[in-house]
Amino acid sequence: MTRTPRRPLIVSTATALAAALLAGACSGGGPGDDSARGGDPPEESIPLADTYPGLPDELARQRLSWDRCPGPTTLQGADGGRPNQLADGTPWQCADLTVPLDYDDPAGETIEIALIRAVTSAPDDERIGSLVFNFGGPGASGVATLPSLAEDYETLRDGGFDLVSFDPRGVGESAGVVCFSGDERDAAAERLPGPPETPAEEQVYEDIEADYVAACQEHSGDVLPHVGTADAARDMDLLRHVLGDEKLHYFGISYGTELGATYAHLFPEHIGRTVLDAVVDPLADPVQGTLNQAAGFQLAFDHYLADCTARPGCPLGDTPAEATETLTRVLDHLGDDPMPTLDPDGRELTADQAVTGIAATLYSHESWEYLTTALEQLMAGSGDTLLAFADALSGRDSAGEYSNQSDAQTAVTCADYAYGVDVDEVDAYREDFLEASPVFGAYMVWGVTGCEGWPVTGATTGTPDFRVENPASPILLVGTTGDPATPYEGAGHMQEAMGGEDVATLLTFDGEGHGAYSPDRACVADAVDAHLLRGDTPENGRVCG
């Protein structure tokens, strides 16, 4: 899709489309509004113990100074703002957790992990503890995302959980990785509006990639070796300790499932009630994972086309085959001749941006109607709506600045995995990608270049170990049959990788979209809520329609 990140983001639906489709969800008092703060907890959280194995006292005994949250920053994704309180007046509170930059040198340099929380509305004697969220990416800011989604989790807050999220290291305001500026990102898109098709275009691609890697090294070189998923999992366990919880109760979505599985592998004795929704496939290395995503997005687009062409006036044609042929022809044209838009910065809609915009709407069945509108406009010669969707998924705000989700996604992936091929080897993968996806394959195949030239060698050349020995609590995996970004098969593979159904239970949602949990899906929501609030885990293999 776009030249950076090197793999498509696998973030939650609301994160991907918040700016374009869900801006109204962020209404409420501004960040400077000193609203009623009834029910505030003490300003400091008290550690469960005075010490933490392997860490100096100043880290182990730290207390979190919770205070009113400022507005989200550019790196977190500033557009849309953030409500300063929940509907019942409970304020959002922010704090910083101090962690080692390098856990192999715990007394050395430190960084700050940005946190956010809303305390439970339940009485003190019904409080369960903190429920920590990660919304995916890697690269999604939990501090920016949780408030916009909090309504979905009100049952959990009412039931006894403080809702807590964070910017993982390298993300947002947690030593966020920074590479290209906004202008440099836009210039790169103009230089190569579609996938490289000639030797000259391949050279442009290589030049952009080299400039990008150099910018990452220049601006964030000290952080790049220390932003891997295992380090983020260690941060979560220190967070658990400082919050005063014996166990980590956790809700991970998309990449957040990989982070949660890593935590379970490293700290099985501290696993609390855990939900992993939209599960990353543990058997797929980044190349195979990108191929699986190409097939997943194609499946979701095929489902959309089946629905669209069953209705009168589908903008691409009367049959799915005709519609696919029309779209690929239009995309080919945009690769050579981008479409003018009304963008105030004068940007045109490129083929890359069109594909990214289409992908953004496939994260949720509820977005299909917006995709139809965007395609109607595209066929009428207007690329404005698809460009807006592409901007939302890429983290570009109305001022032309980008959140750092793409830079962080690249940095985390390349800290985790040592993979990537030279540009002249991409052709060896092209047939597989085009077979997997006539629409997305030609773009996503360039993800196989991966971390080639990256200044940090990834932790593994294969797949991580997710085995969980003697977990303290059961884990609930949730997979969606029509998930475009984390195909359903990955949930079953993760169950096996973690140790089978004795370790993790699988709940299936037979439907569309990326992530199954929603109050509107009563079967899934009831099962997840029962697991988290009461420890009543559903029977393995249960299917919700």
Protein Blocks (a to p, Z undefined) as FASTA:
>chain_A
ZZbdfbdcdddfklmmmmmmmmmmmgccdfklccdfehiacfbdcdfbfbdehiafklmm
pccdddddddddfknopghpaafbdfkopacddddddddfblklmmlccddddddddddf
bdfklcnbdcdddebjjhiafklmmmmmmmmmmmmmmnopacdddddehiajlopacfbd
fklmmmmmmmmmbccfbfklmmmmmmmmmmmmmmmmmmmmmmmmmmcfklmmmmmmmmmm
mnopabdcdddehjlmmmmmmmmmmmmmlpccdddehiadfkbcfklmmmmmmmmmmmmm
mmmmmmmmmpghiakbjbfklmmmmmmmmmmmmmmmccddfbfnlpacdfklmmmmmmmm
mmpmklmmmmmmmmmmmmnopaklmmmmmmmmnopafkopacfklmmmmmmmmmmpgcdd
dfklmmmmmmmmmmmomklmmmmmmmmnmmgoiabdcfbfbdcdfbdehifbdcdddddf
klmklgfklmmmmmmmnnpjklpccdddddededjbdfklmmlmmmmmmmmmnopacdeh
iacZZ
